[in-house]
Amino acid sequence: MTAQTTDEGLIVQVEGTGPVAAHEGQRLVLALDLAGTGILHRCGGQARCTTCRVEFLDGEPGAMTIAEFDKLTEKNLLGVARLSCQIECAPGMSVRVLQTTQSTGLEAGKIPAEQIEPEPVWTTRPGASTEG
């Protein structure tokens, strides 16, 4: 599965859902939510609850926010999952949504803001190449 770009934006491949239209820089959680994947975002996209977890099948970004790094470390999920509320859509992404309203029986939660919250401070995720 690979992502493609279109005149309107880009396509993120989502396992079990198929291609999802997105715009470069759009929060991944919002693109997944708008596409009807049922992704959870119980804290409203604040990197506090880890319910918006995804697994990258392809195109995982090398950058991550400090908030995401800290929360994934706290929950022993670093290197296992990523928080879609802390990721901006980019070409080449292919993901698996790990928690949905259907699989958990929970309500999705408050719709996250358009911009990443809290204000992002970026770092390189462990294992990412720092060579351009």
Stockholm file with secondary structure:
# STOCKHOLM 1.0

chainA/1-132         MTAQTTDEGLIVQVEGTGPVAAHEGQRLVLALDLAGTGILHRCGGQARCTTCRVEFLDGEPGAMTIAEFDKLTEKNLLGVARLSCQIECAPGMSVRVLQTTQSTGLEAGKIPAEQIEPEPVWTTRPGASTEG
#=GR chainA/1-132 SS CCCCBCSSCEEEEETTTEEEEECTTSBHHHHHHHTTCCBCCTTSSSSSSCTTEEEEEECCCSEEEHHHHHHHHHTTCTTTCEEGGGCBCCTTCEEEECCBHHHHCCCCCSCCCSSCSSCCCEEECTTCCCCC
#=GC SS_cons         CCCCBCSSCEEEEETTTEEEEECTTSBHHHHHHHTTCCBCCTTSSSSSSCTTEEEEEECCCSEEEHHHHHHHHHTTCTTTCEEGGGCBCCTTCEEEECCBHHHHCCCCCSCCCSSCSSCCCEEECTTCCCCC
//
